[in-house]
Amino acid sequence: MRQHFPHSYLYNMAVFVSVMSTIVILLLKSHMVLGEKQASFFIFGDSSVDPGNNNYIDTIPENQANYKPYGQNGYFKDPTGRFSDGRIIVDFIAEYANMPIIPPYLDPSADYSHGVNFASGGAGILSSTNLGQAIDLRTQLKYFEVVHKWLSAKLGSFGAEEVISSAVYFLSMGSNDYLGGYLGNPRMQELHSPEEYVGMVIGNLTQAIQELYMKGARKFGFLSLSPLGCLPVLRAIEPKAAGGCLEQANSLALAHNNALESVLSNLDHLLKGFKYSNSNFFDWLKDRINNPSNYGFKESVNACCGTGPYGGLFTCGGTKKVATYELCDNAGEYVWWDSFHPTERIHQQFAEAIWAGPRDDVGPFNLRDLFFHREDATIAELVDDNLENKF
Ligand SMILES: *[C@@H]1O[C@H](CO)[C@@H](O)[C@H](O)[C@H]1NC(C)=O
């Protein structure tokens, strides 16, 4: 017995140690997997974030950008369909989040392993906006459901839920609803007052957010509307403004942005685990338009690529109605690339602002917080917030 006891004791110890070390290794491994695992990135929107989905649909030349001089700065070998001289905001965000460029959903060779981009130039939150010429938000949500099913088949429903709940959902949409959908659509203006129309757009956007939440989405980022009235195309069609911004368009953008912020802060109270990052693209861009040299720009009124007053006649290659256009020498000095879209430089600067920027530009979370799970604000930030609320 005396001999047996230490033997079995040692034996038990050995089994215990080996079981424990297996558990420790498993824990370490699972921790490493969790630590390495990245949040996926799903993007919904219009030309501000379209990486080339419109290359694959039947639409008008104005809604495509897969021809020169789009993409002329050479970051991508050939024009990709991005409405920019190079990259767009979501390309920079993917880079900051240590992931590759997120591919267009409709690209047959797309690798969905880090997420998918559903955005489509010309698309609206309302399905009536540019009907039949773009992939509207409703259809983008249907495509997301296809990807959701694909994830479940590949990872099992538990694995798919993990991906869905840890992913960041970025939405950039609404400009087309107010431009072509309302200001360029007298019939819609007869049917709905501006307040009513903003209510419809925001109502449909809210519904989309709630649908995504019901499917398990938790982390949302929003690119708010820019000062739409300062787009070269709107400066050009407003003779009374004499080179100023079209106030009617700016008012719609501001009304939309204010309504969105109040919806988001309500959802924040109502939906458990809901986290969002909203941005103030309106004031941020207005500041660059008014003070270009403070930010390294030389030209903030005229488009780099276009023709007519302010380069506001929408033509920049392709087979548009007006074929001729002028092109500036250095797009990096311009705020506006074409009559509707900012340059890569603006995309990059705003990406930096919403990734890790100050509270004036982004909040309550910035995108870095959403991607890297920084749940808790520091004491210094809380103190700052209190001061902000007081004054
Ligand atoms: C969504 O938009 C449609 C018009 O396209 C409108 O009739 C409907 O009321 C809107 N939905 C919400 C929830 O606001």
The ligand as a Gaussian input file, in Angstrom:
#p B3LYP/6-31G(d) Opt

LIG

0 1
 C      -40.682000      54.364000     -46.437000
 O      -40.856000      55.070000     -47.624000
 C      -42.127000      54.943000     -48.231000
 C      -42.096000      55.694000     -49.528000
 O      -41.109000      55.165000     -50.380000
 C      -43.190000      55.467000     -47.303000
 O      -44.464000      55.295000     -47.869000
 C      -43.112000      54.745000     -45.967000
 O      -44.008000      55.316000     -45.069000
 C      -41.695000      54.843000     -45.406000
 N      -41.573000      54.020000     -44.206000
 C      -41.342000      54.532000     -43.002000
 C      -41.234000      53.555000     -41.880000
 O      -41.219000      55.725000     -42.807000

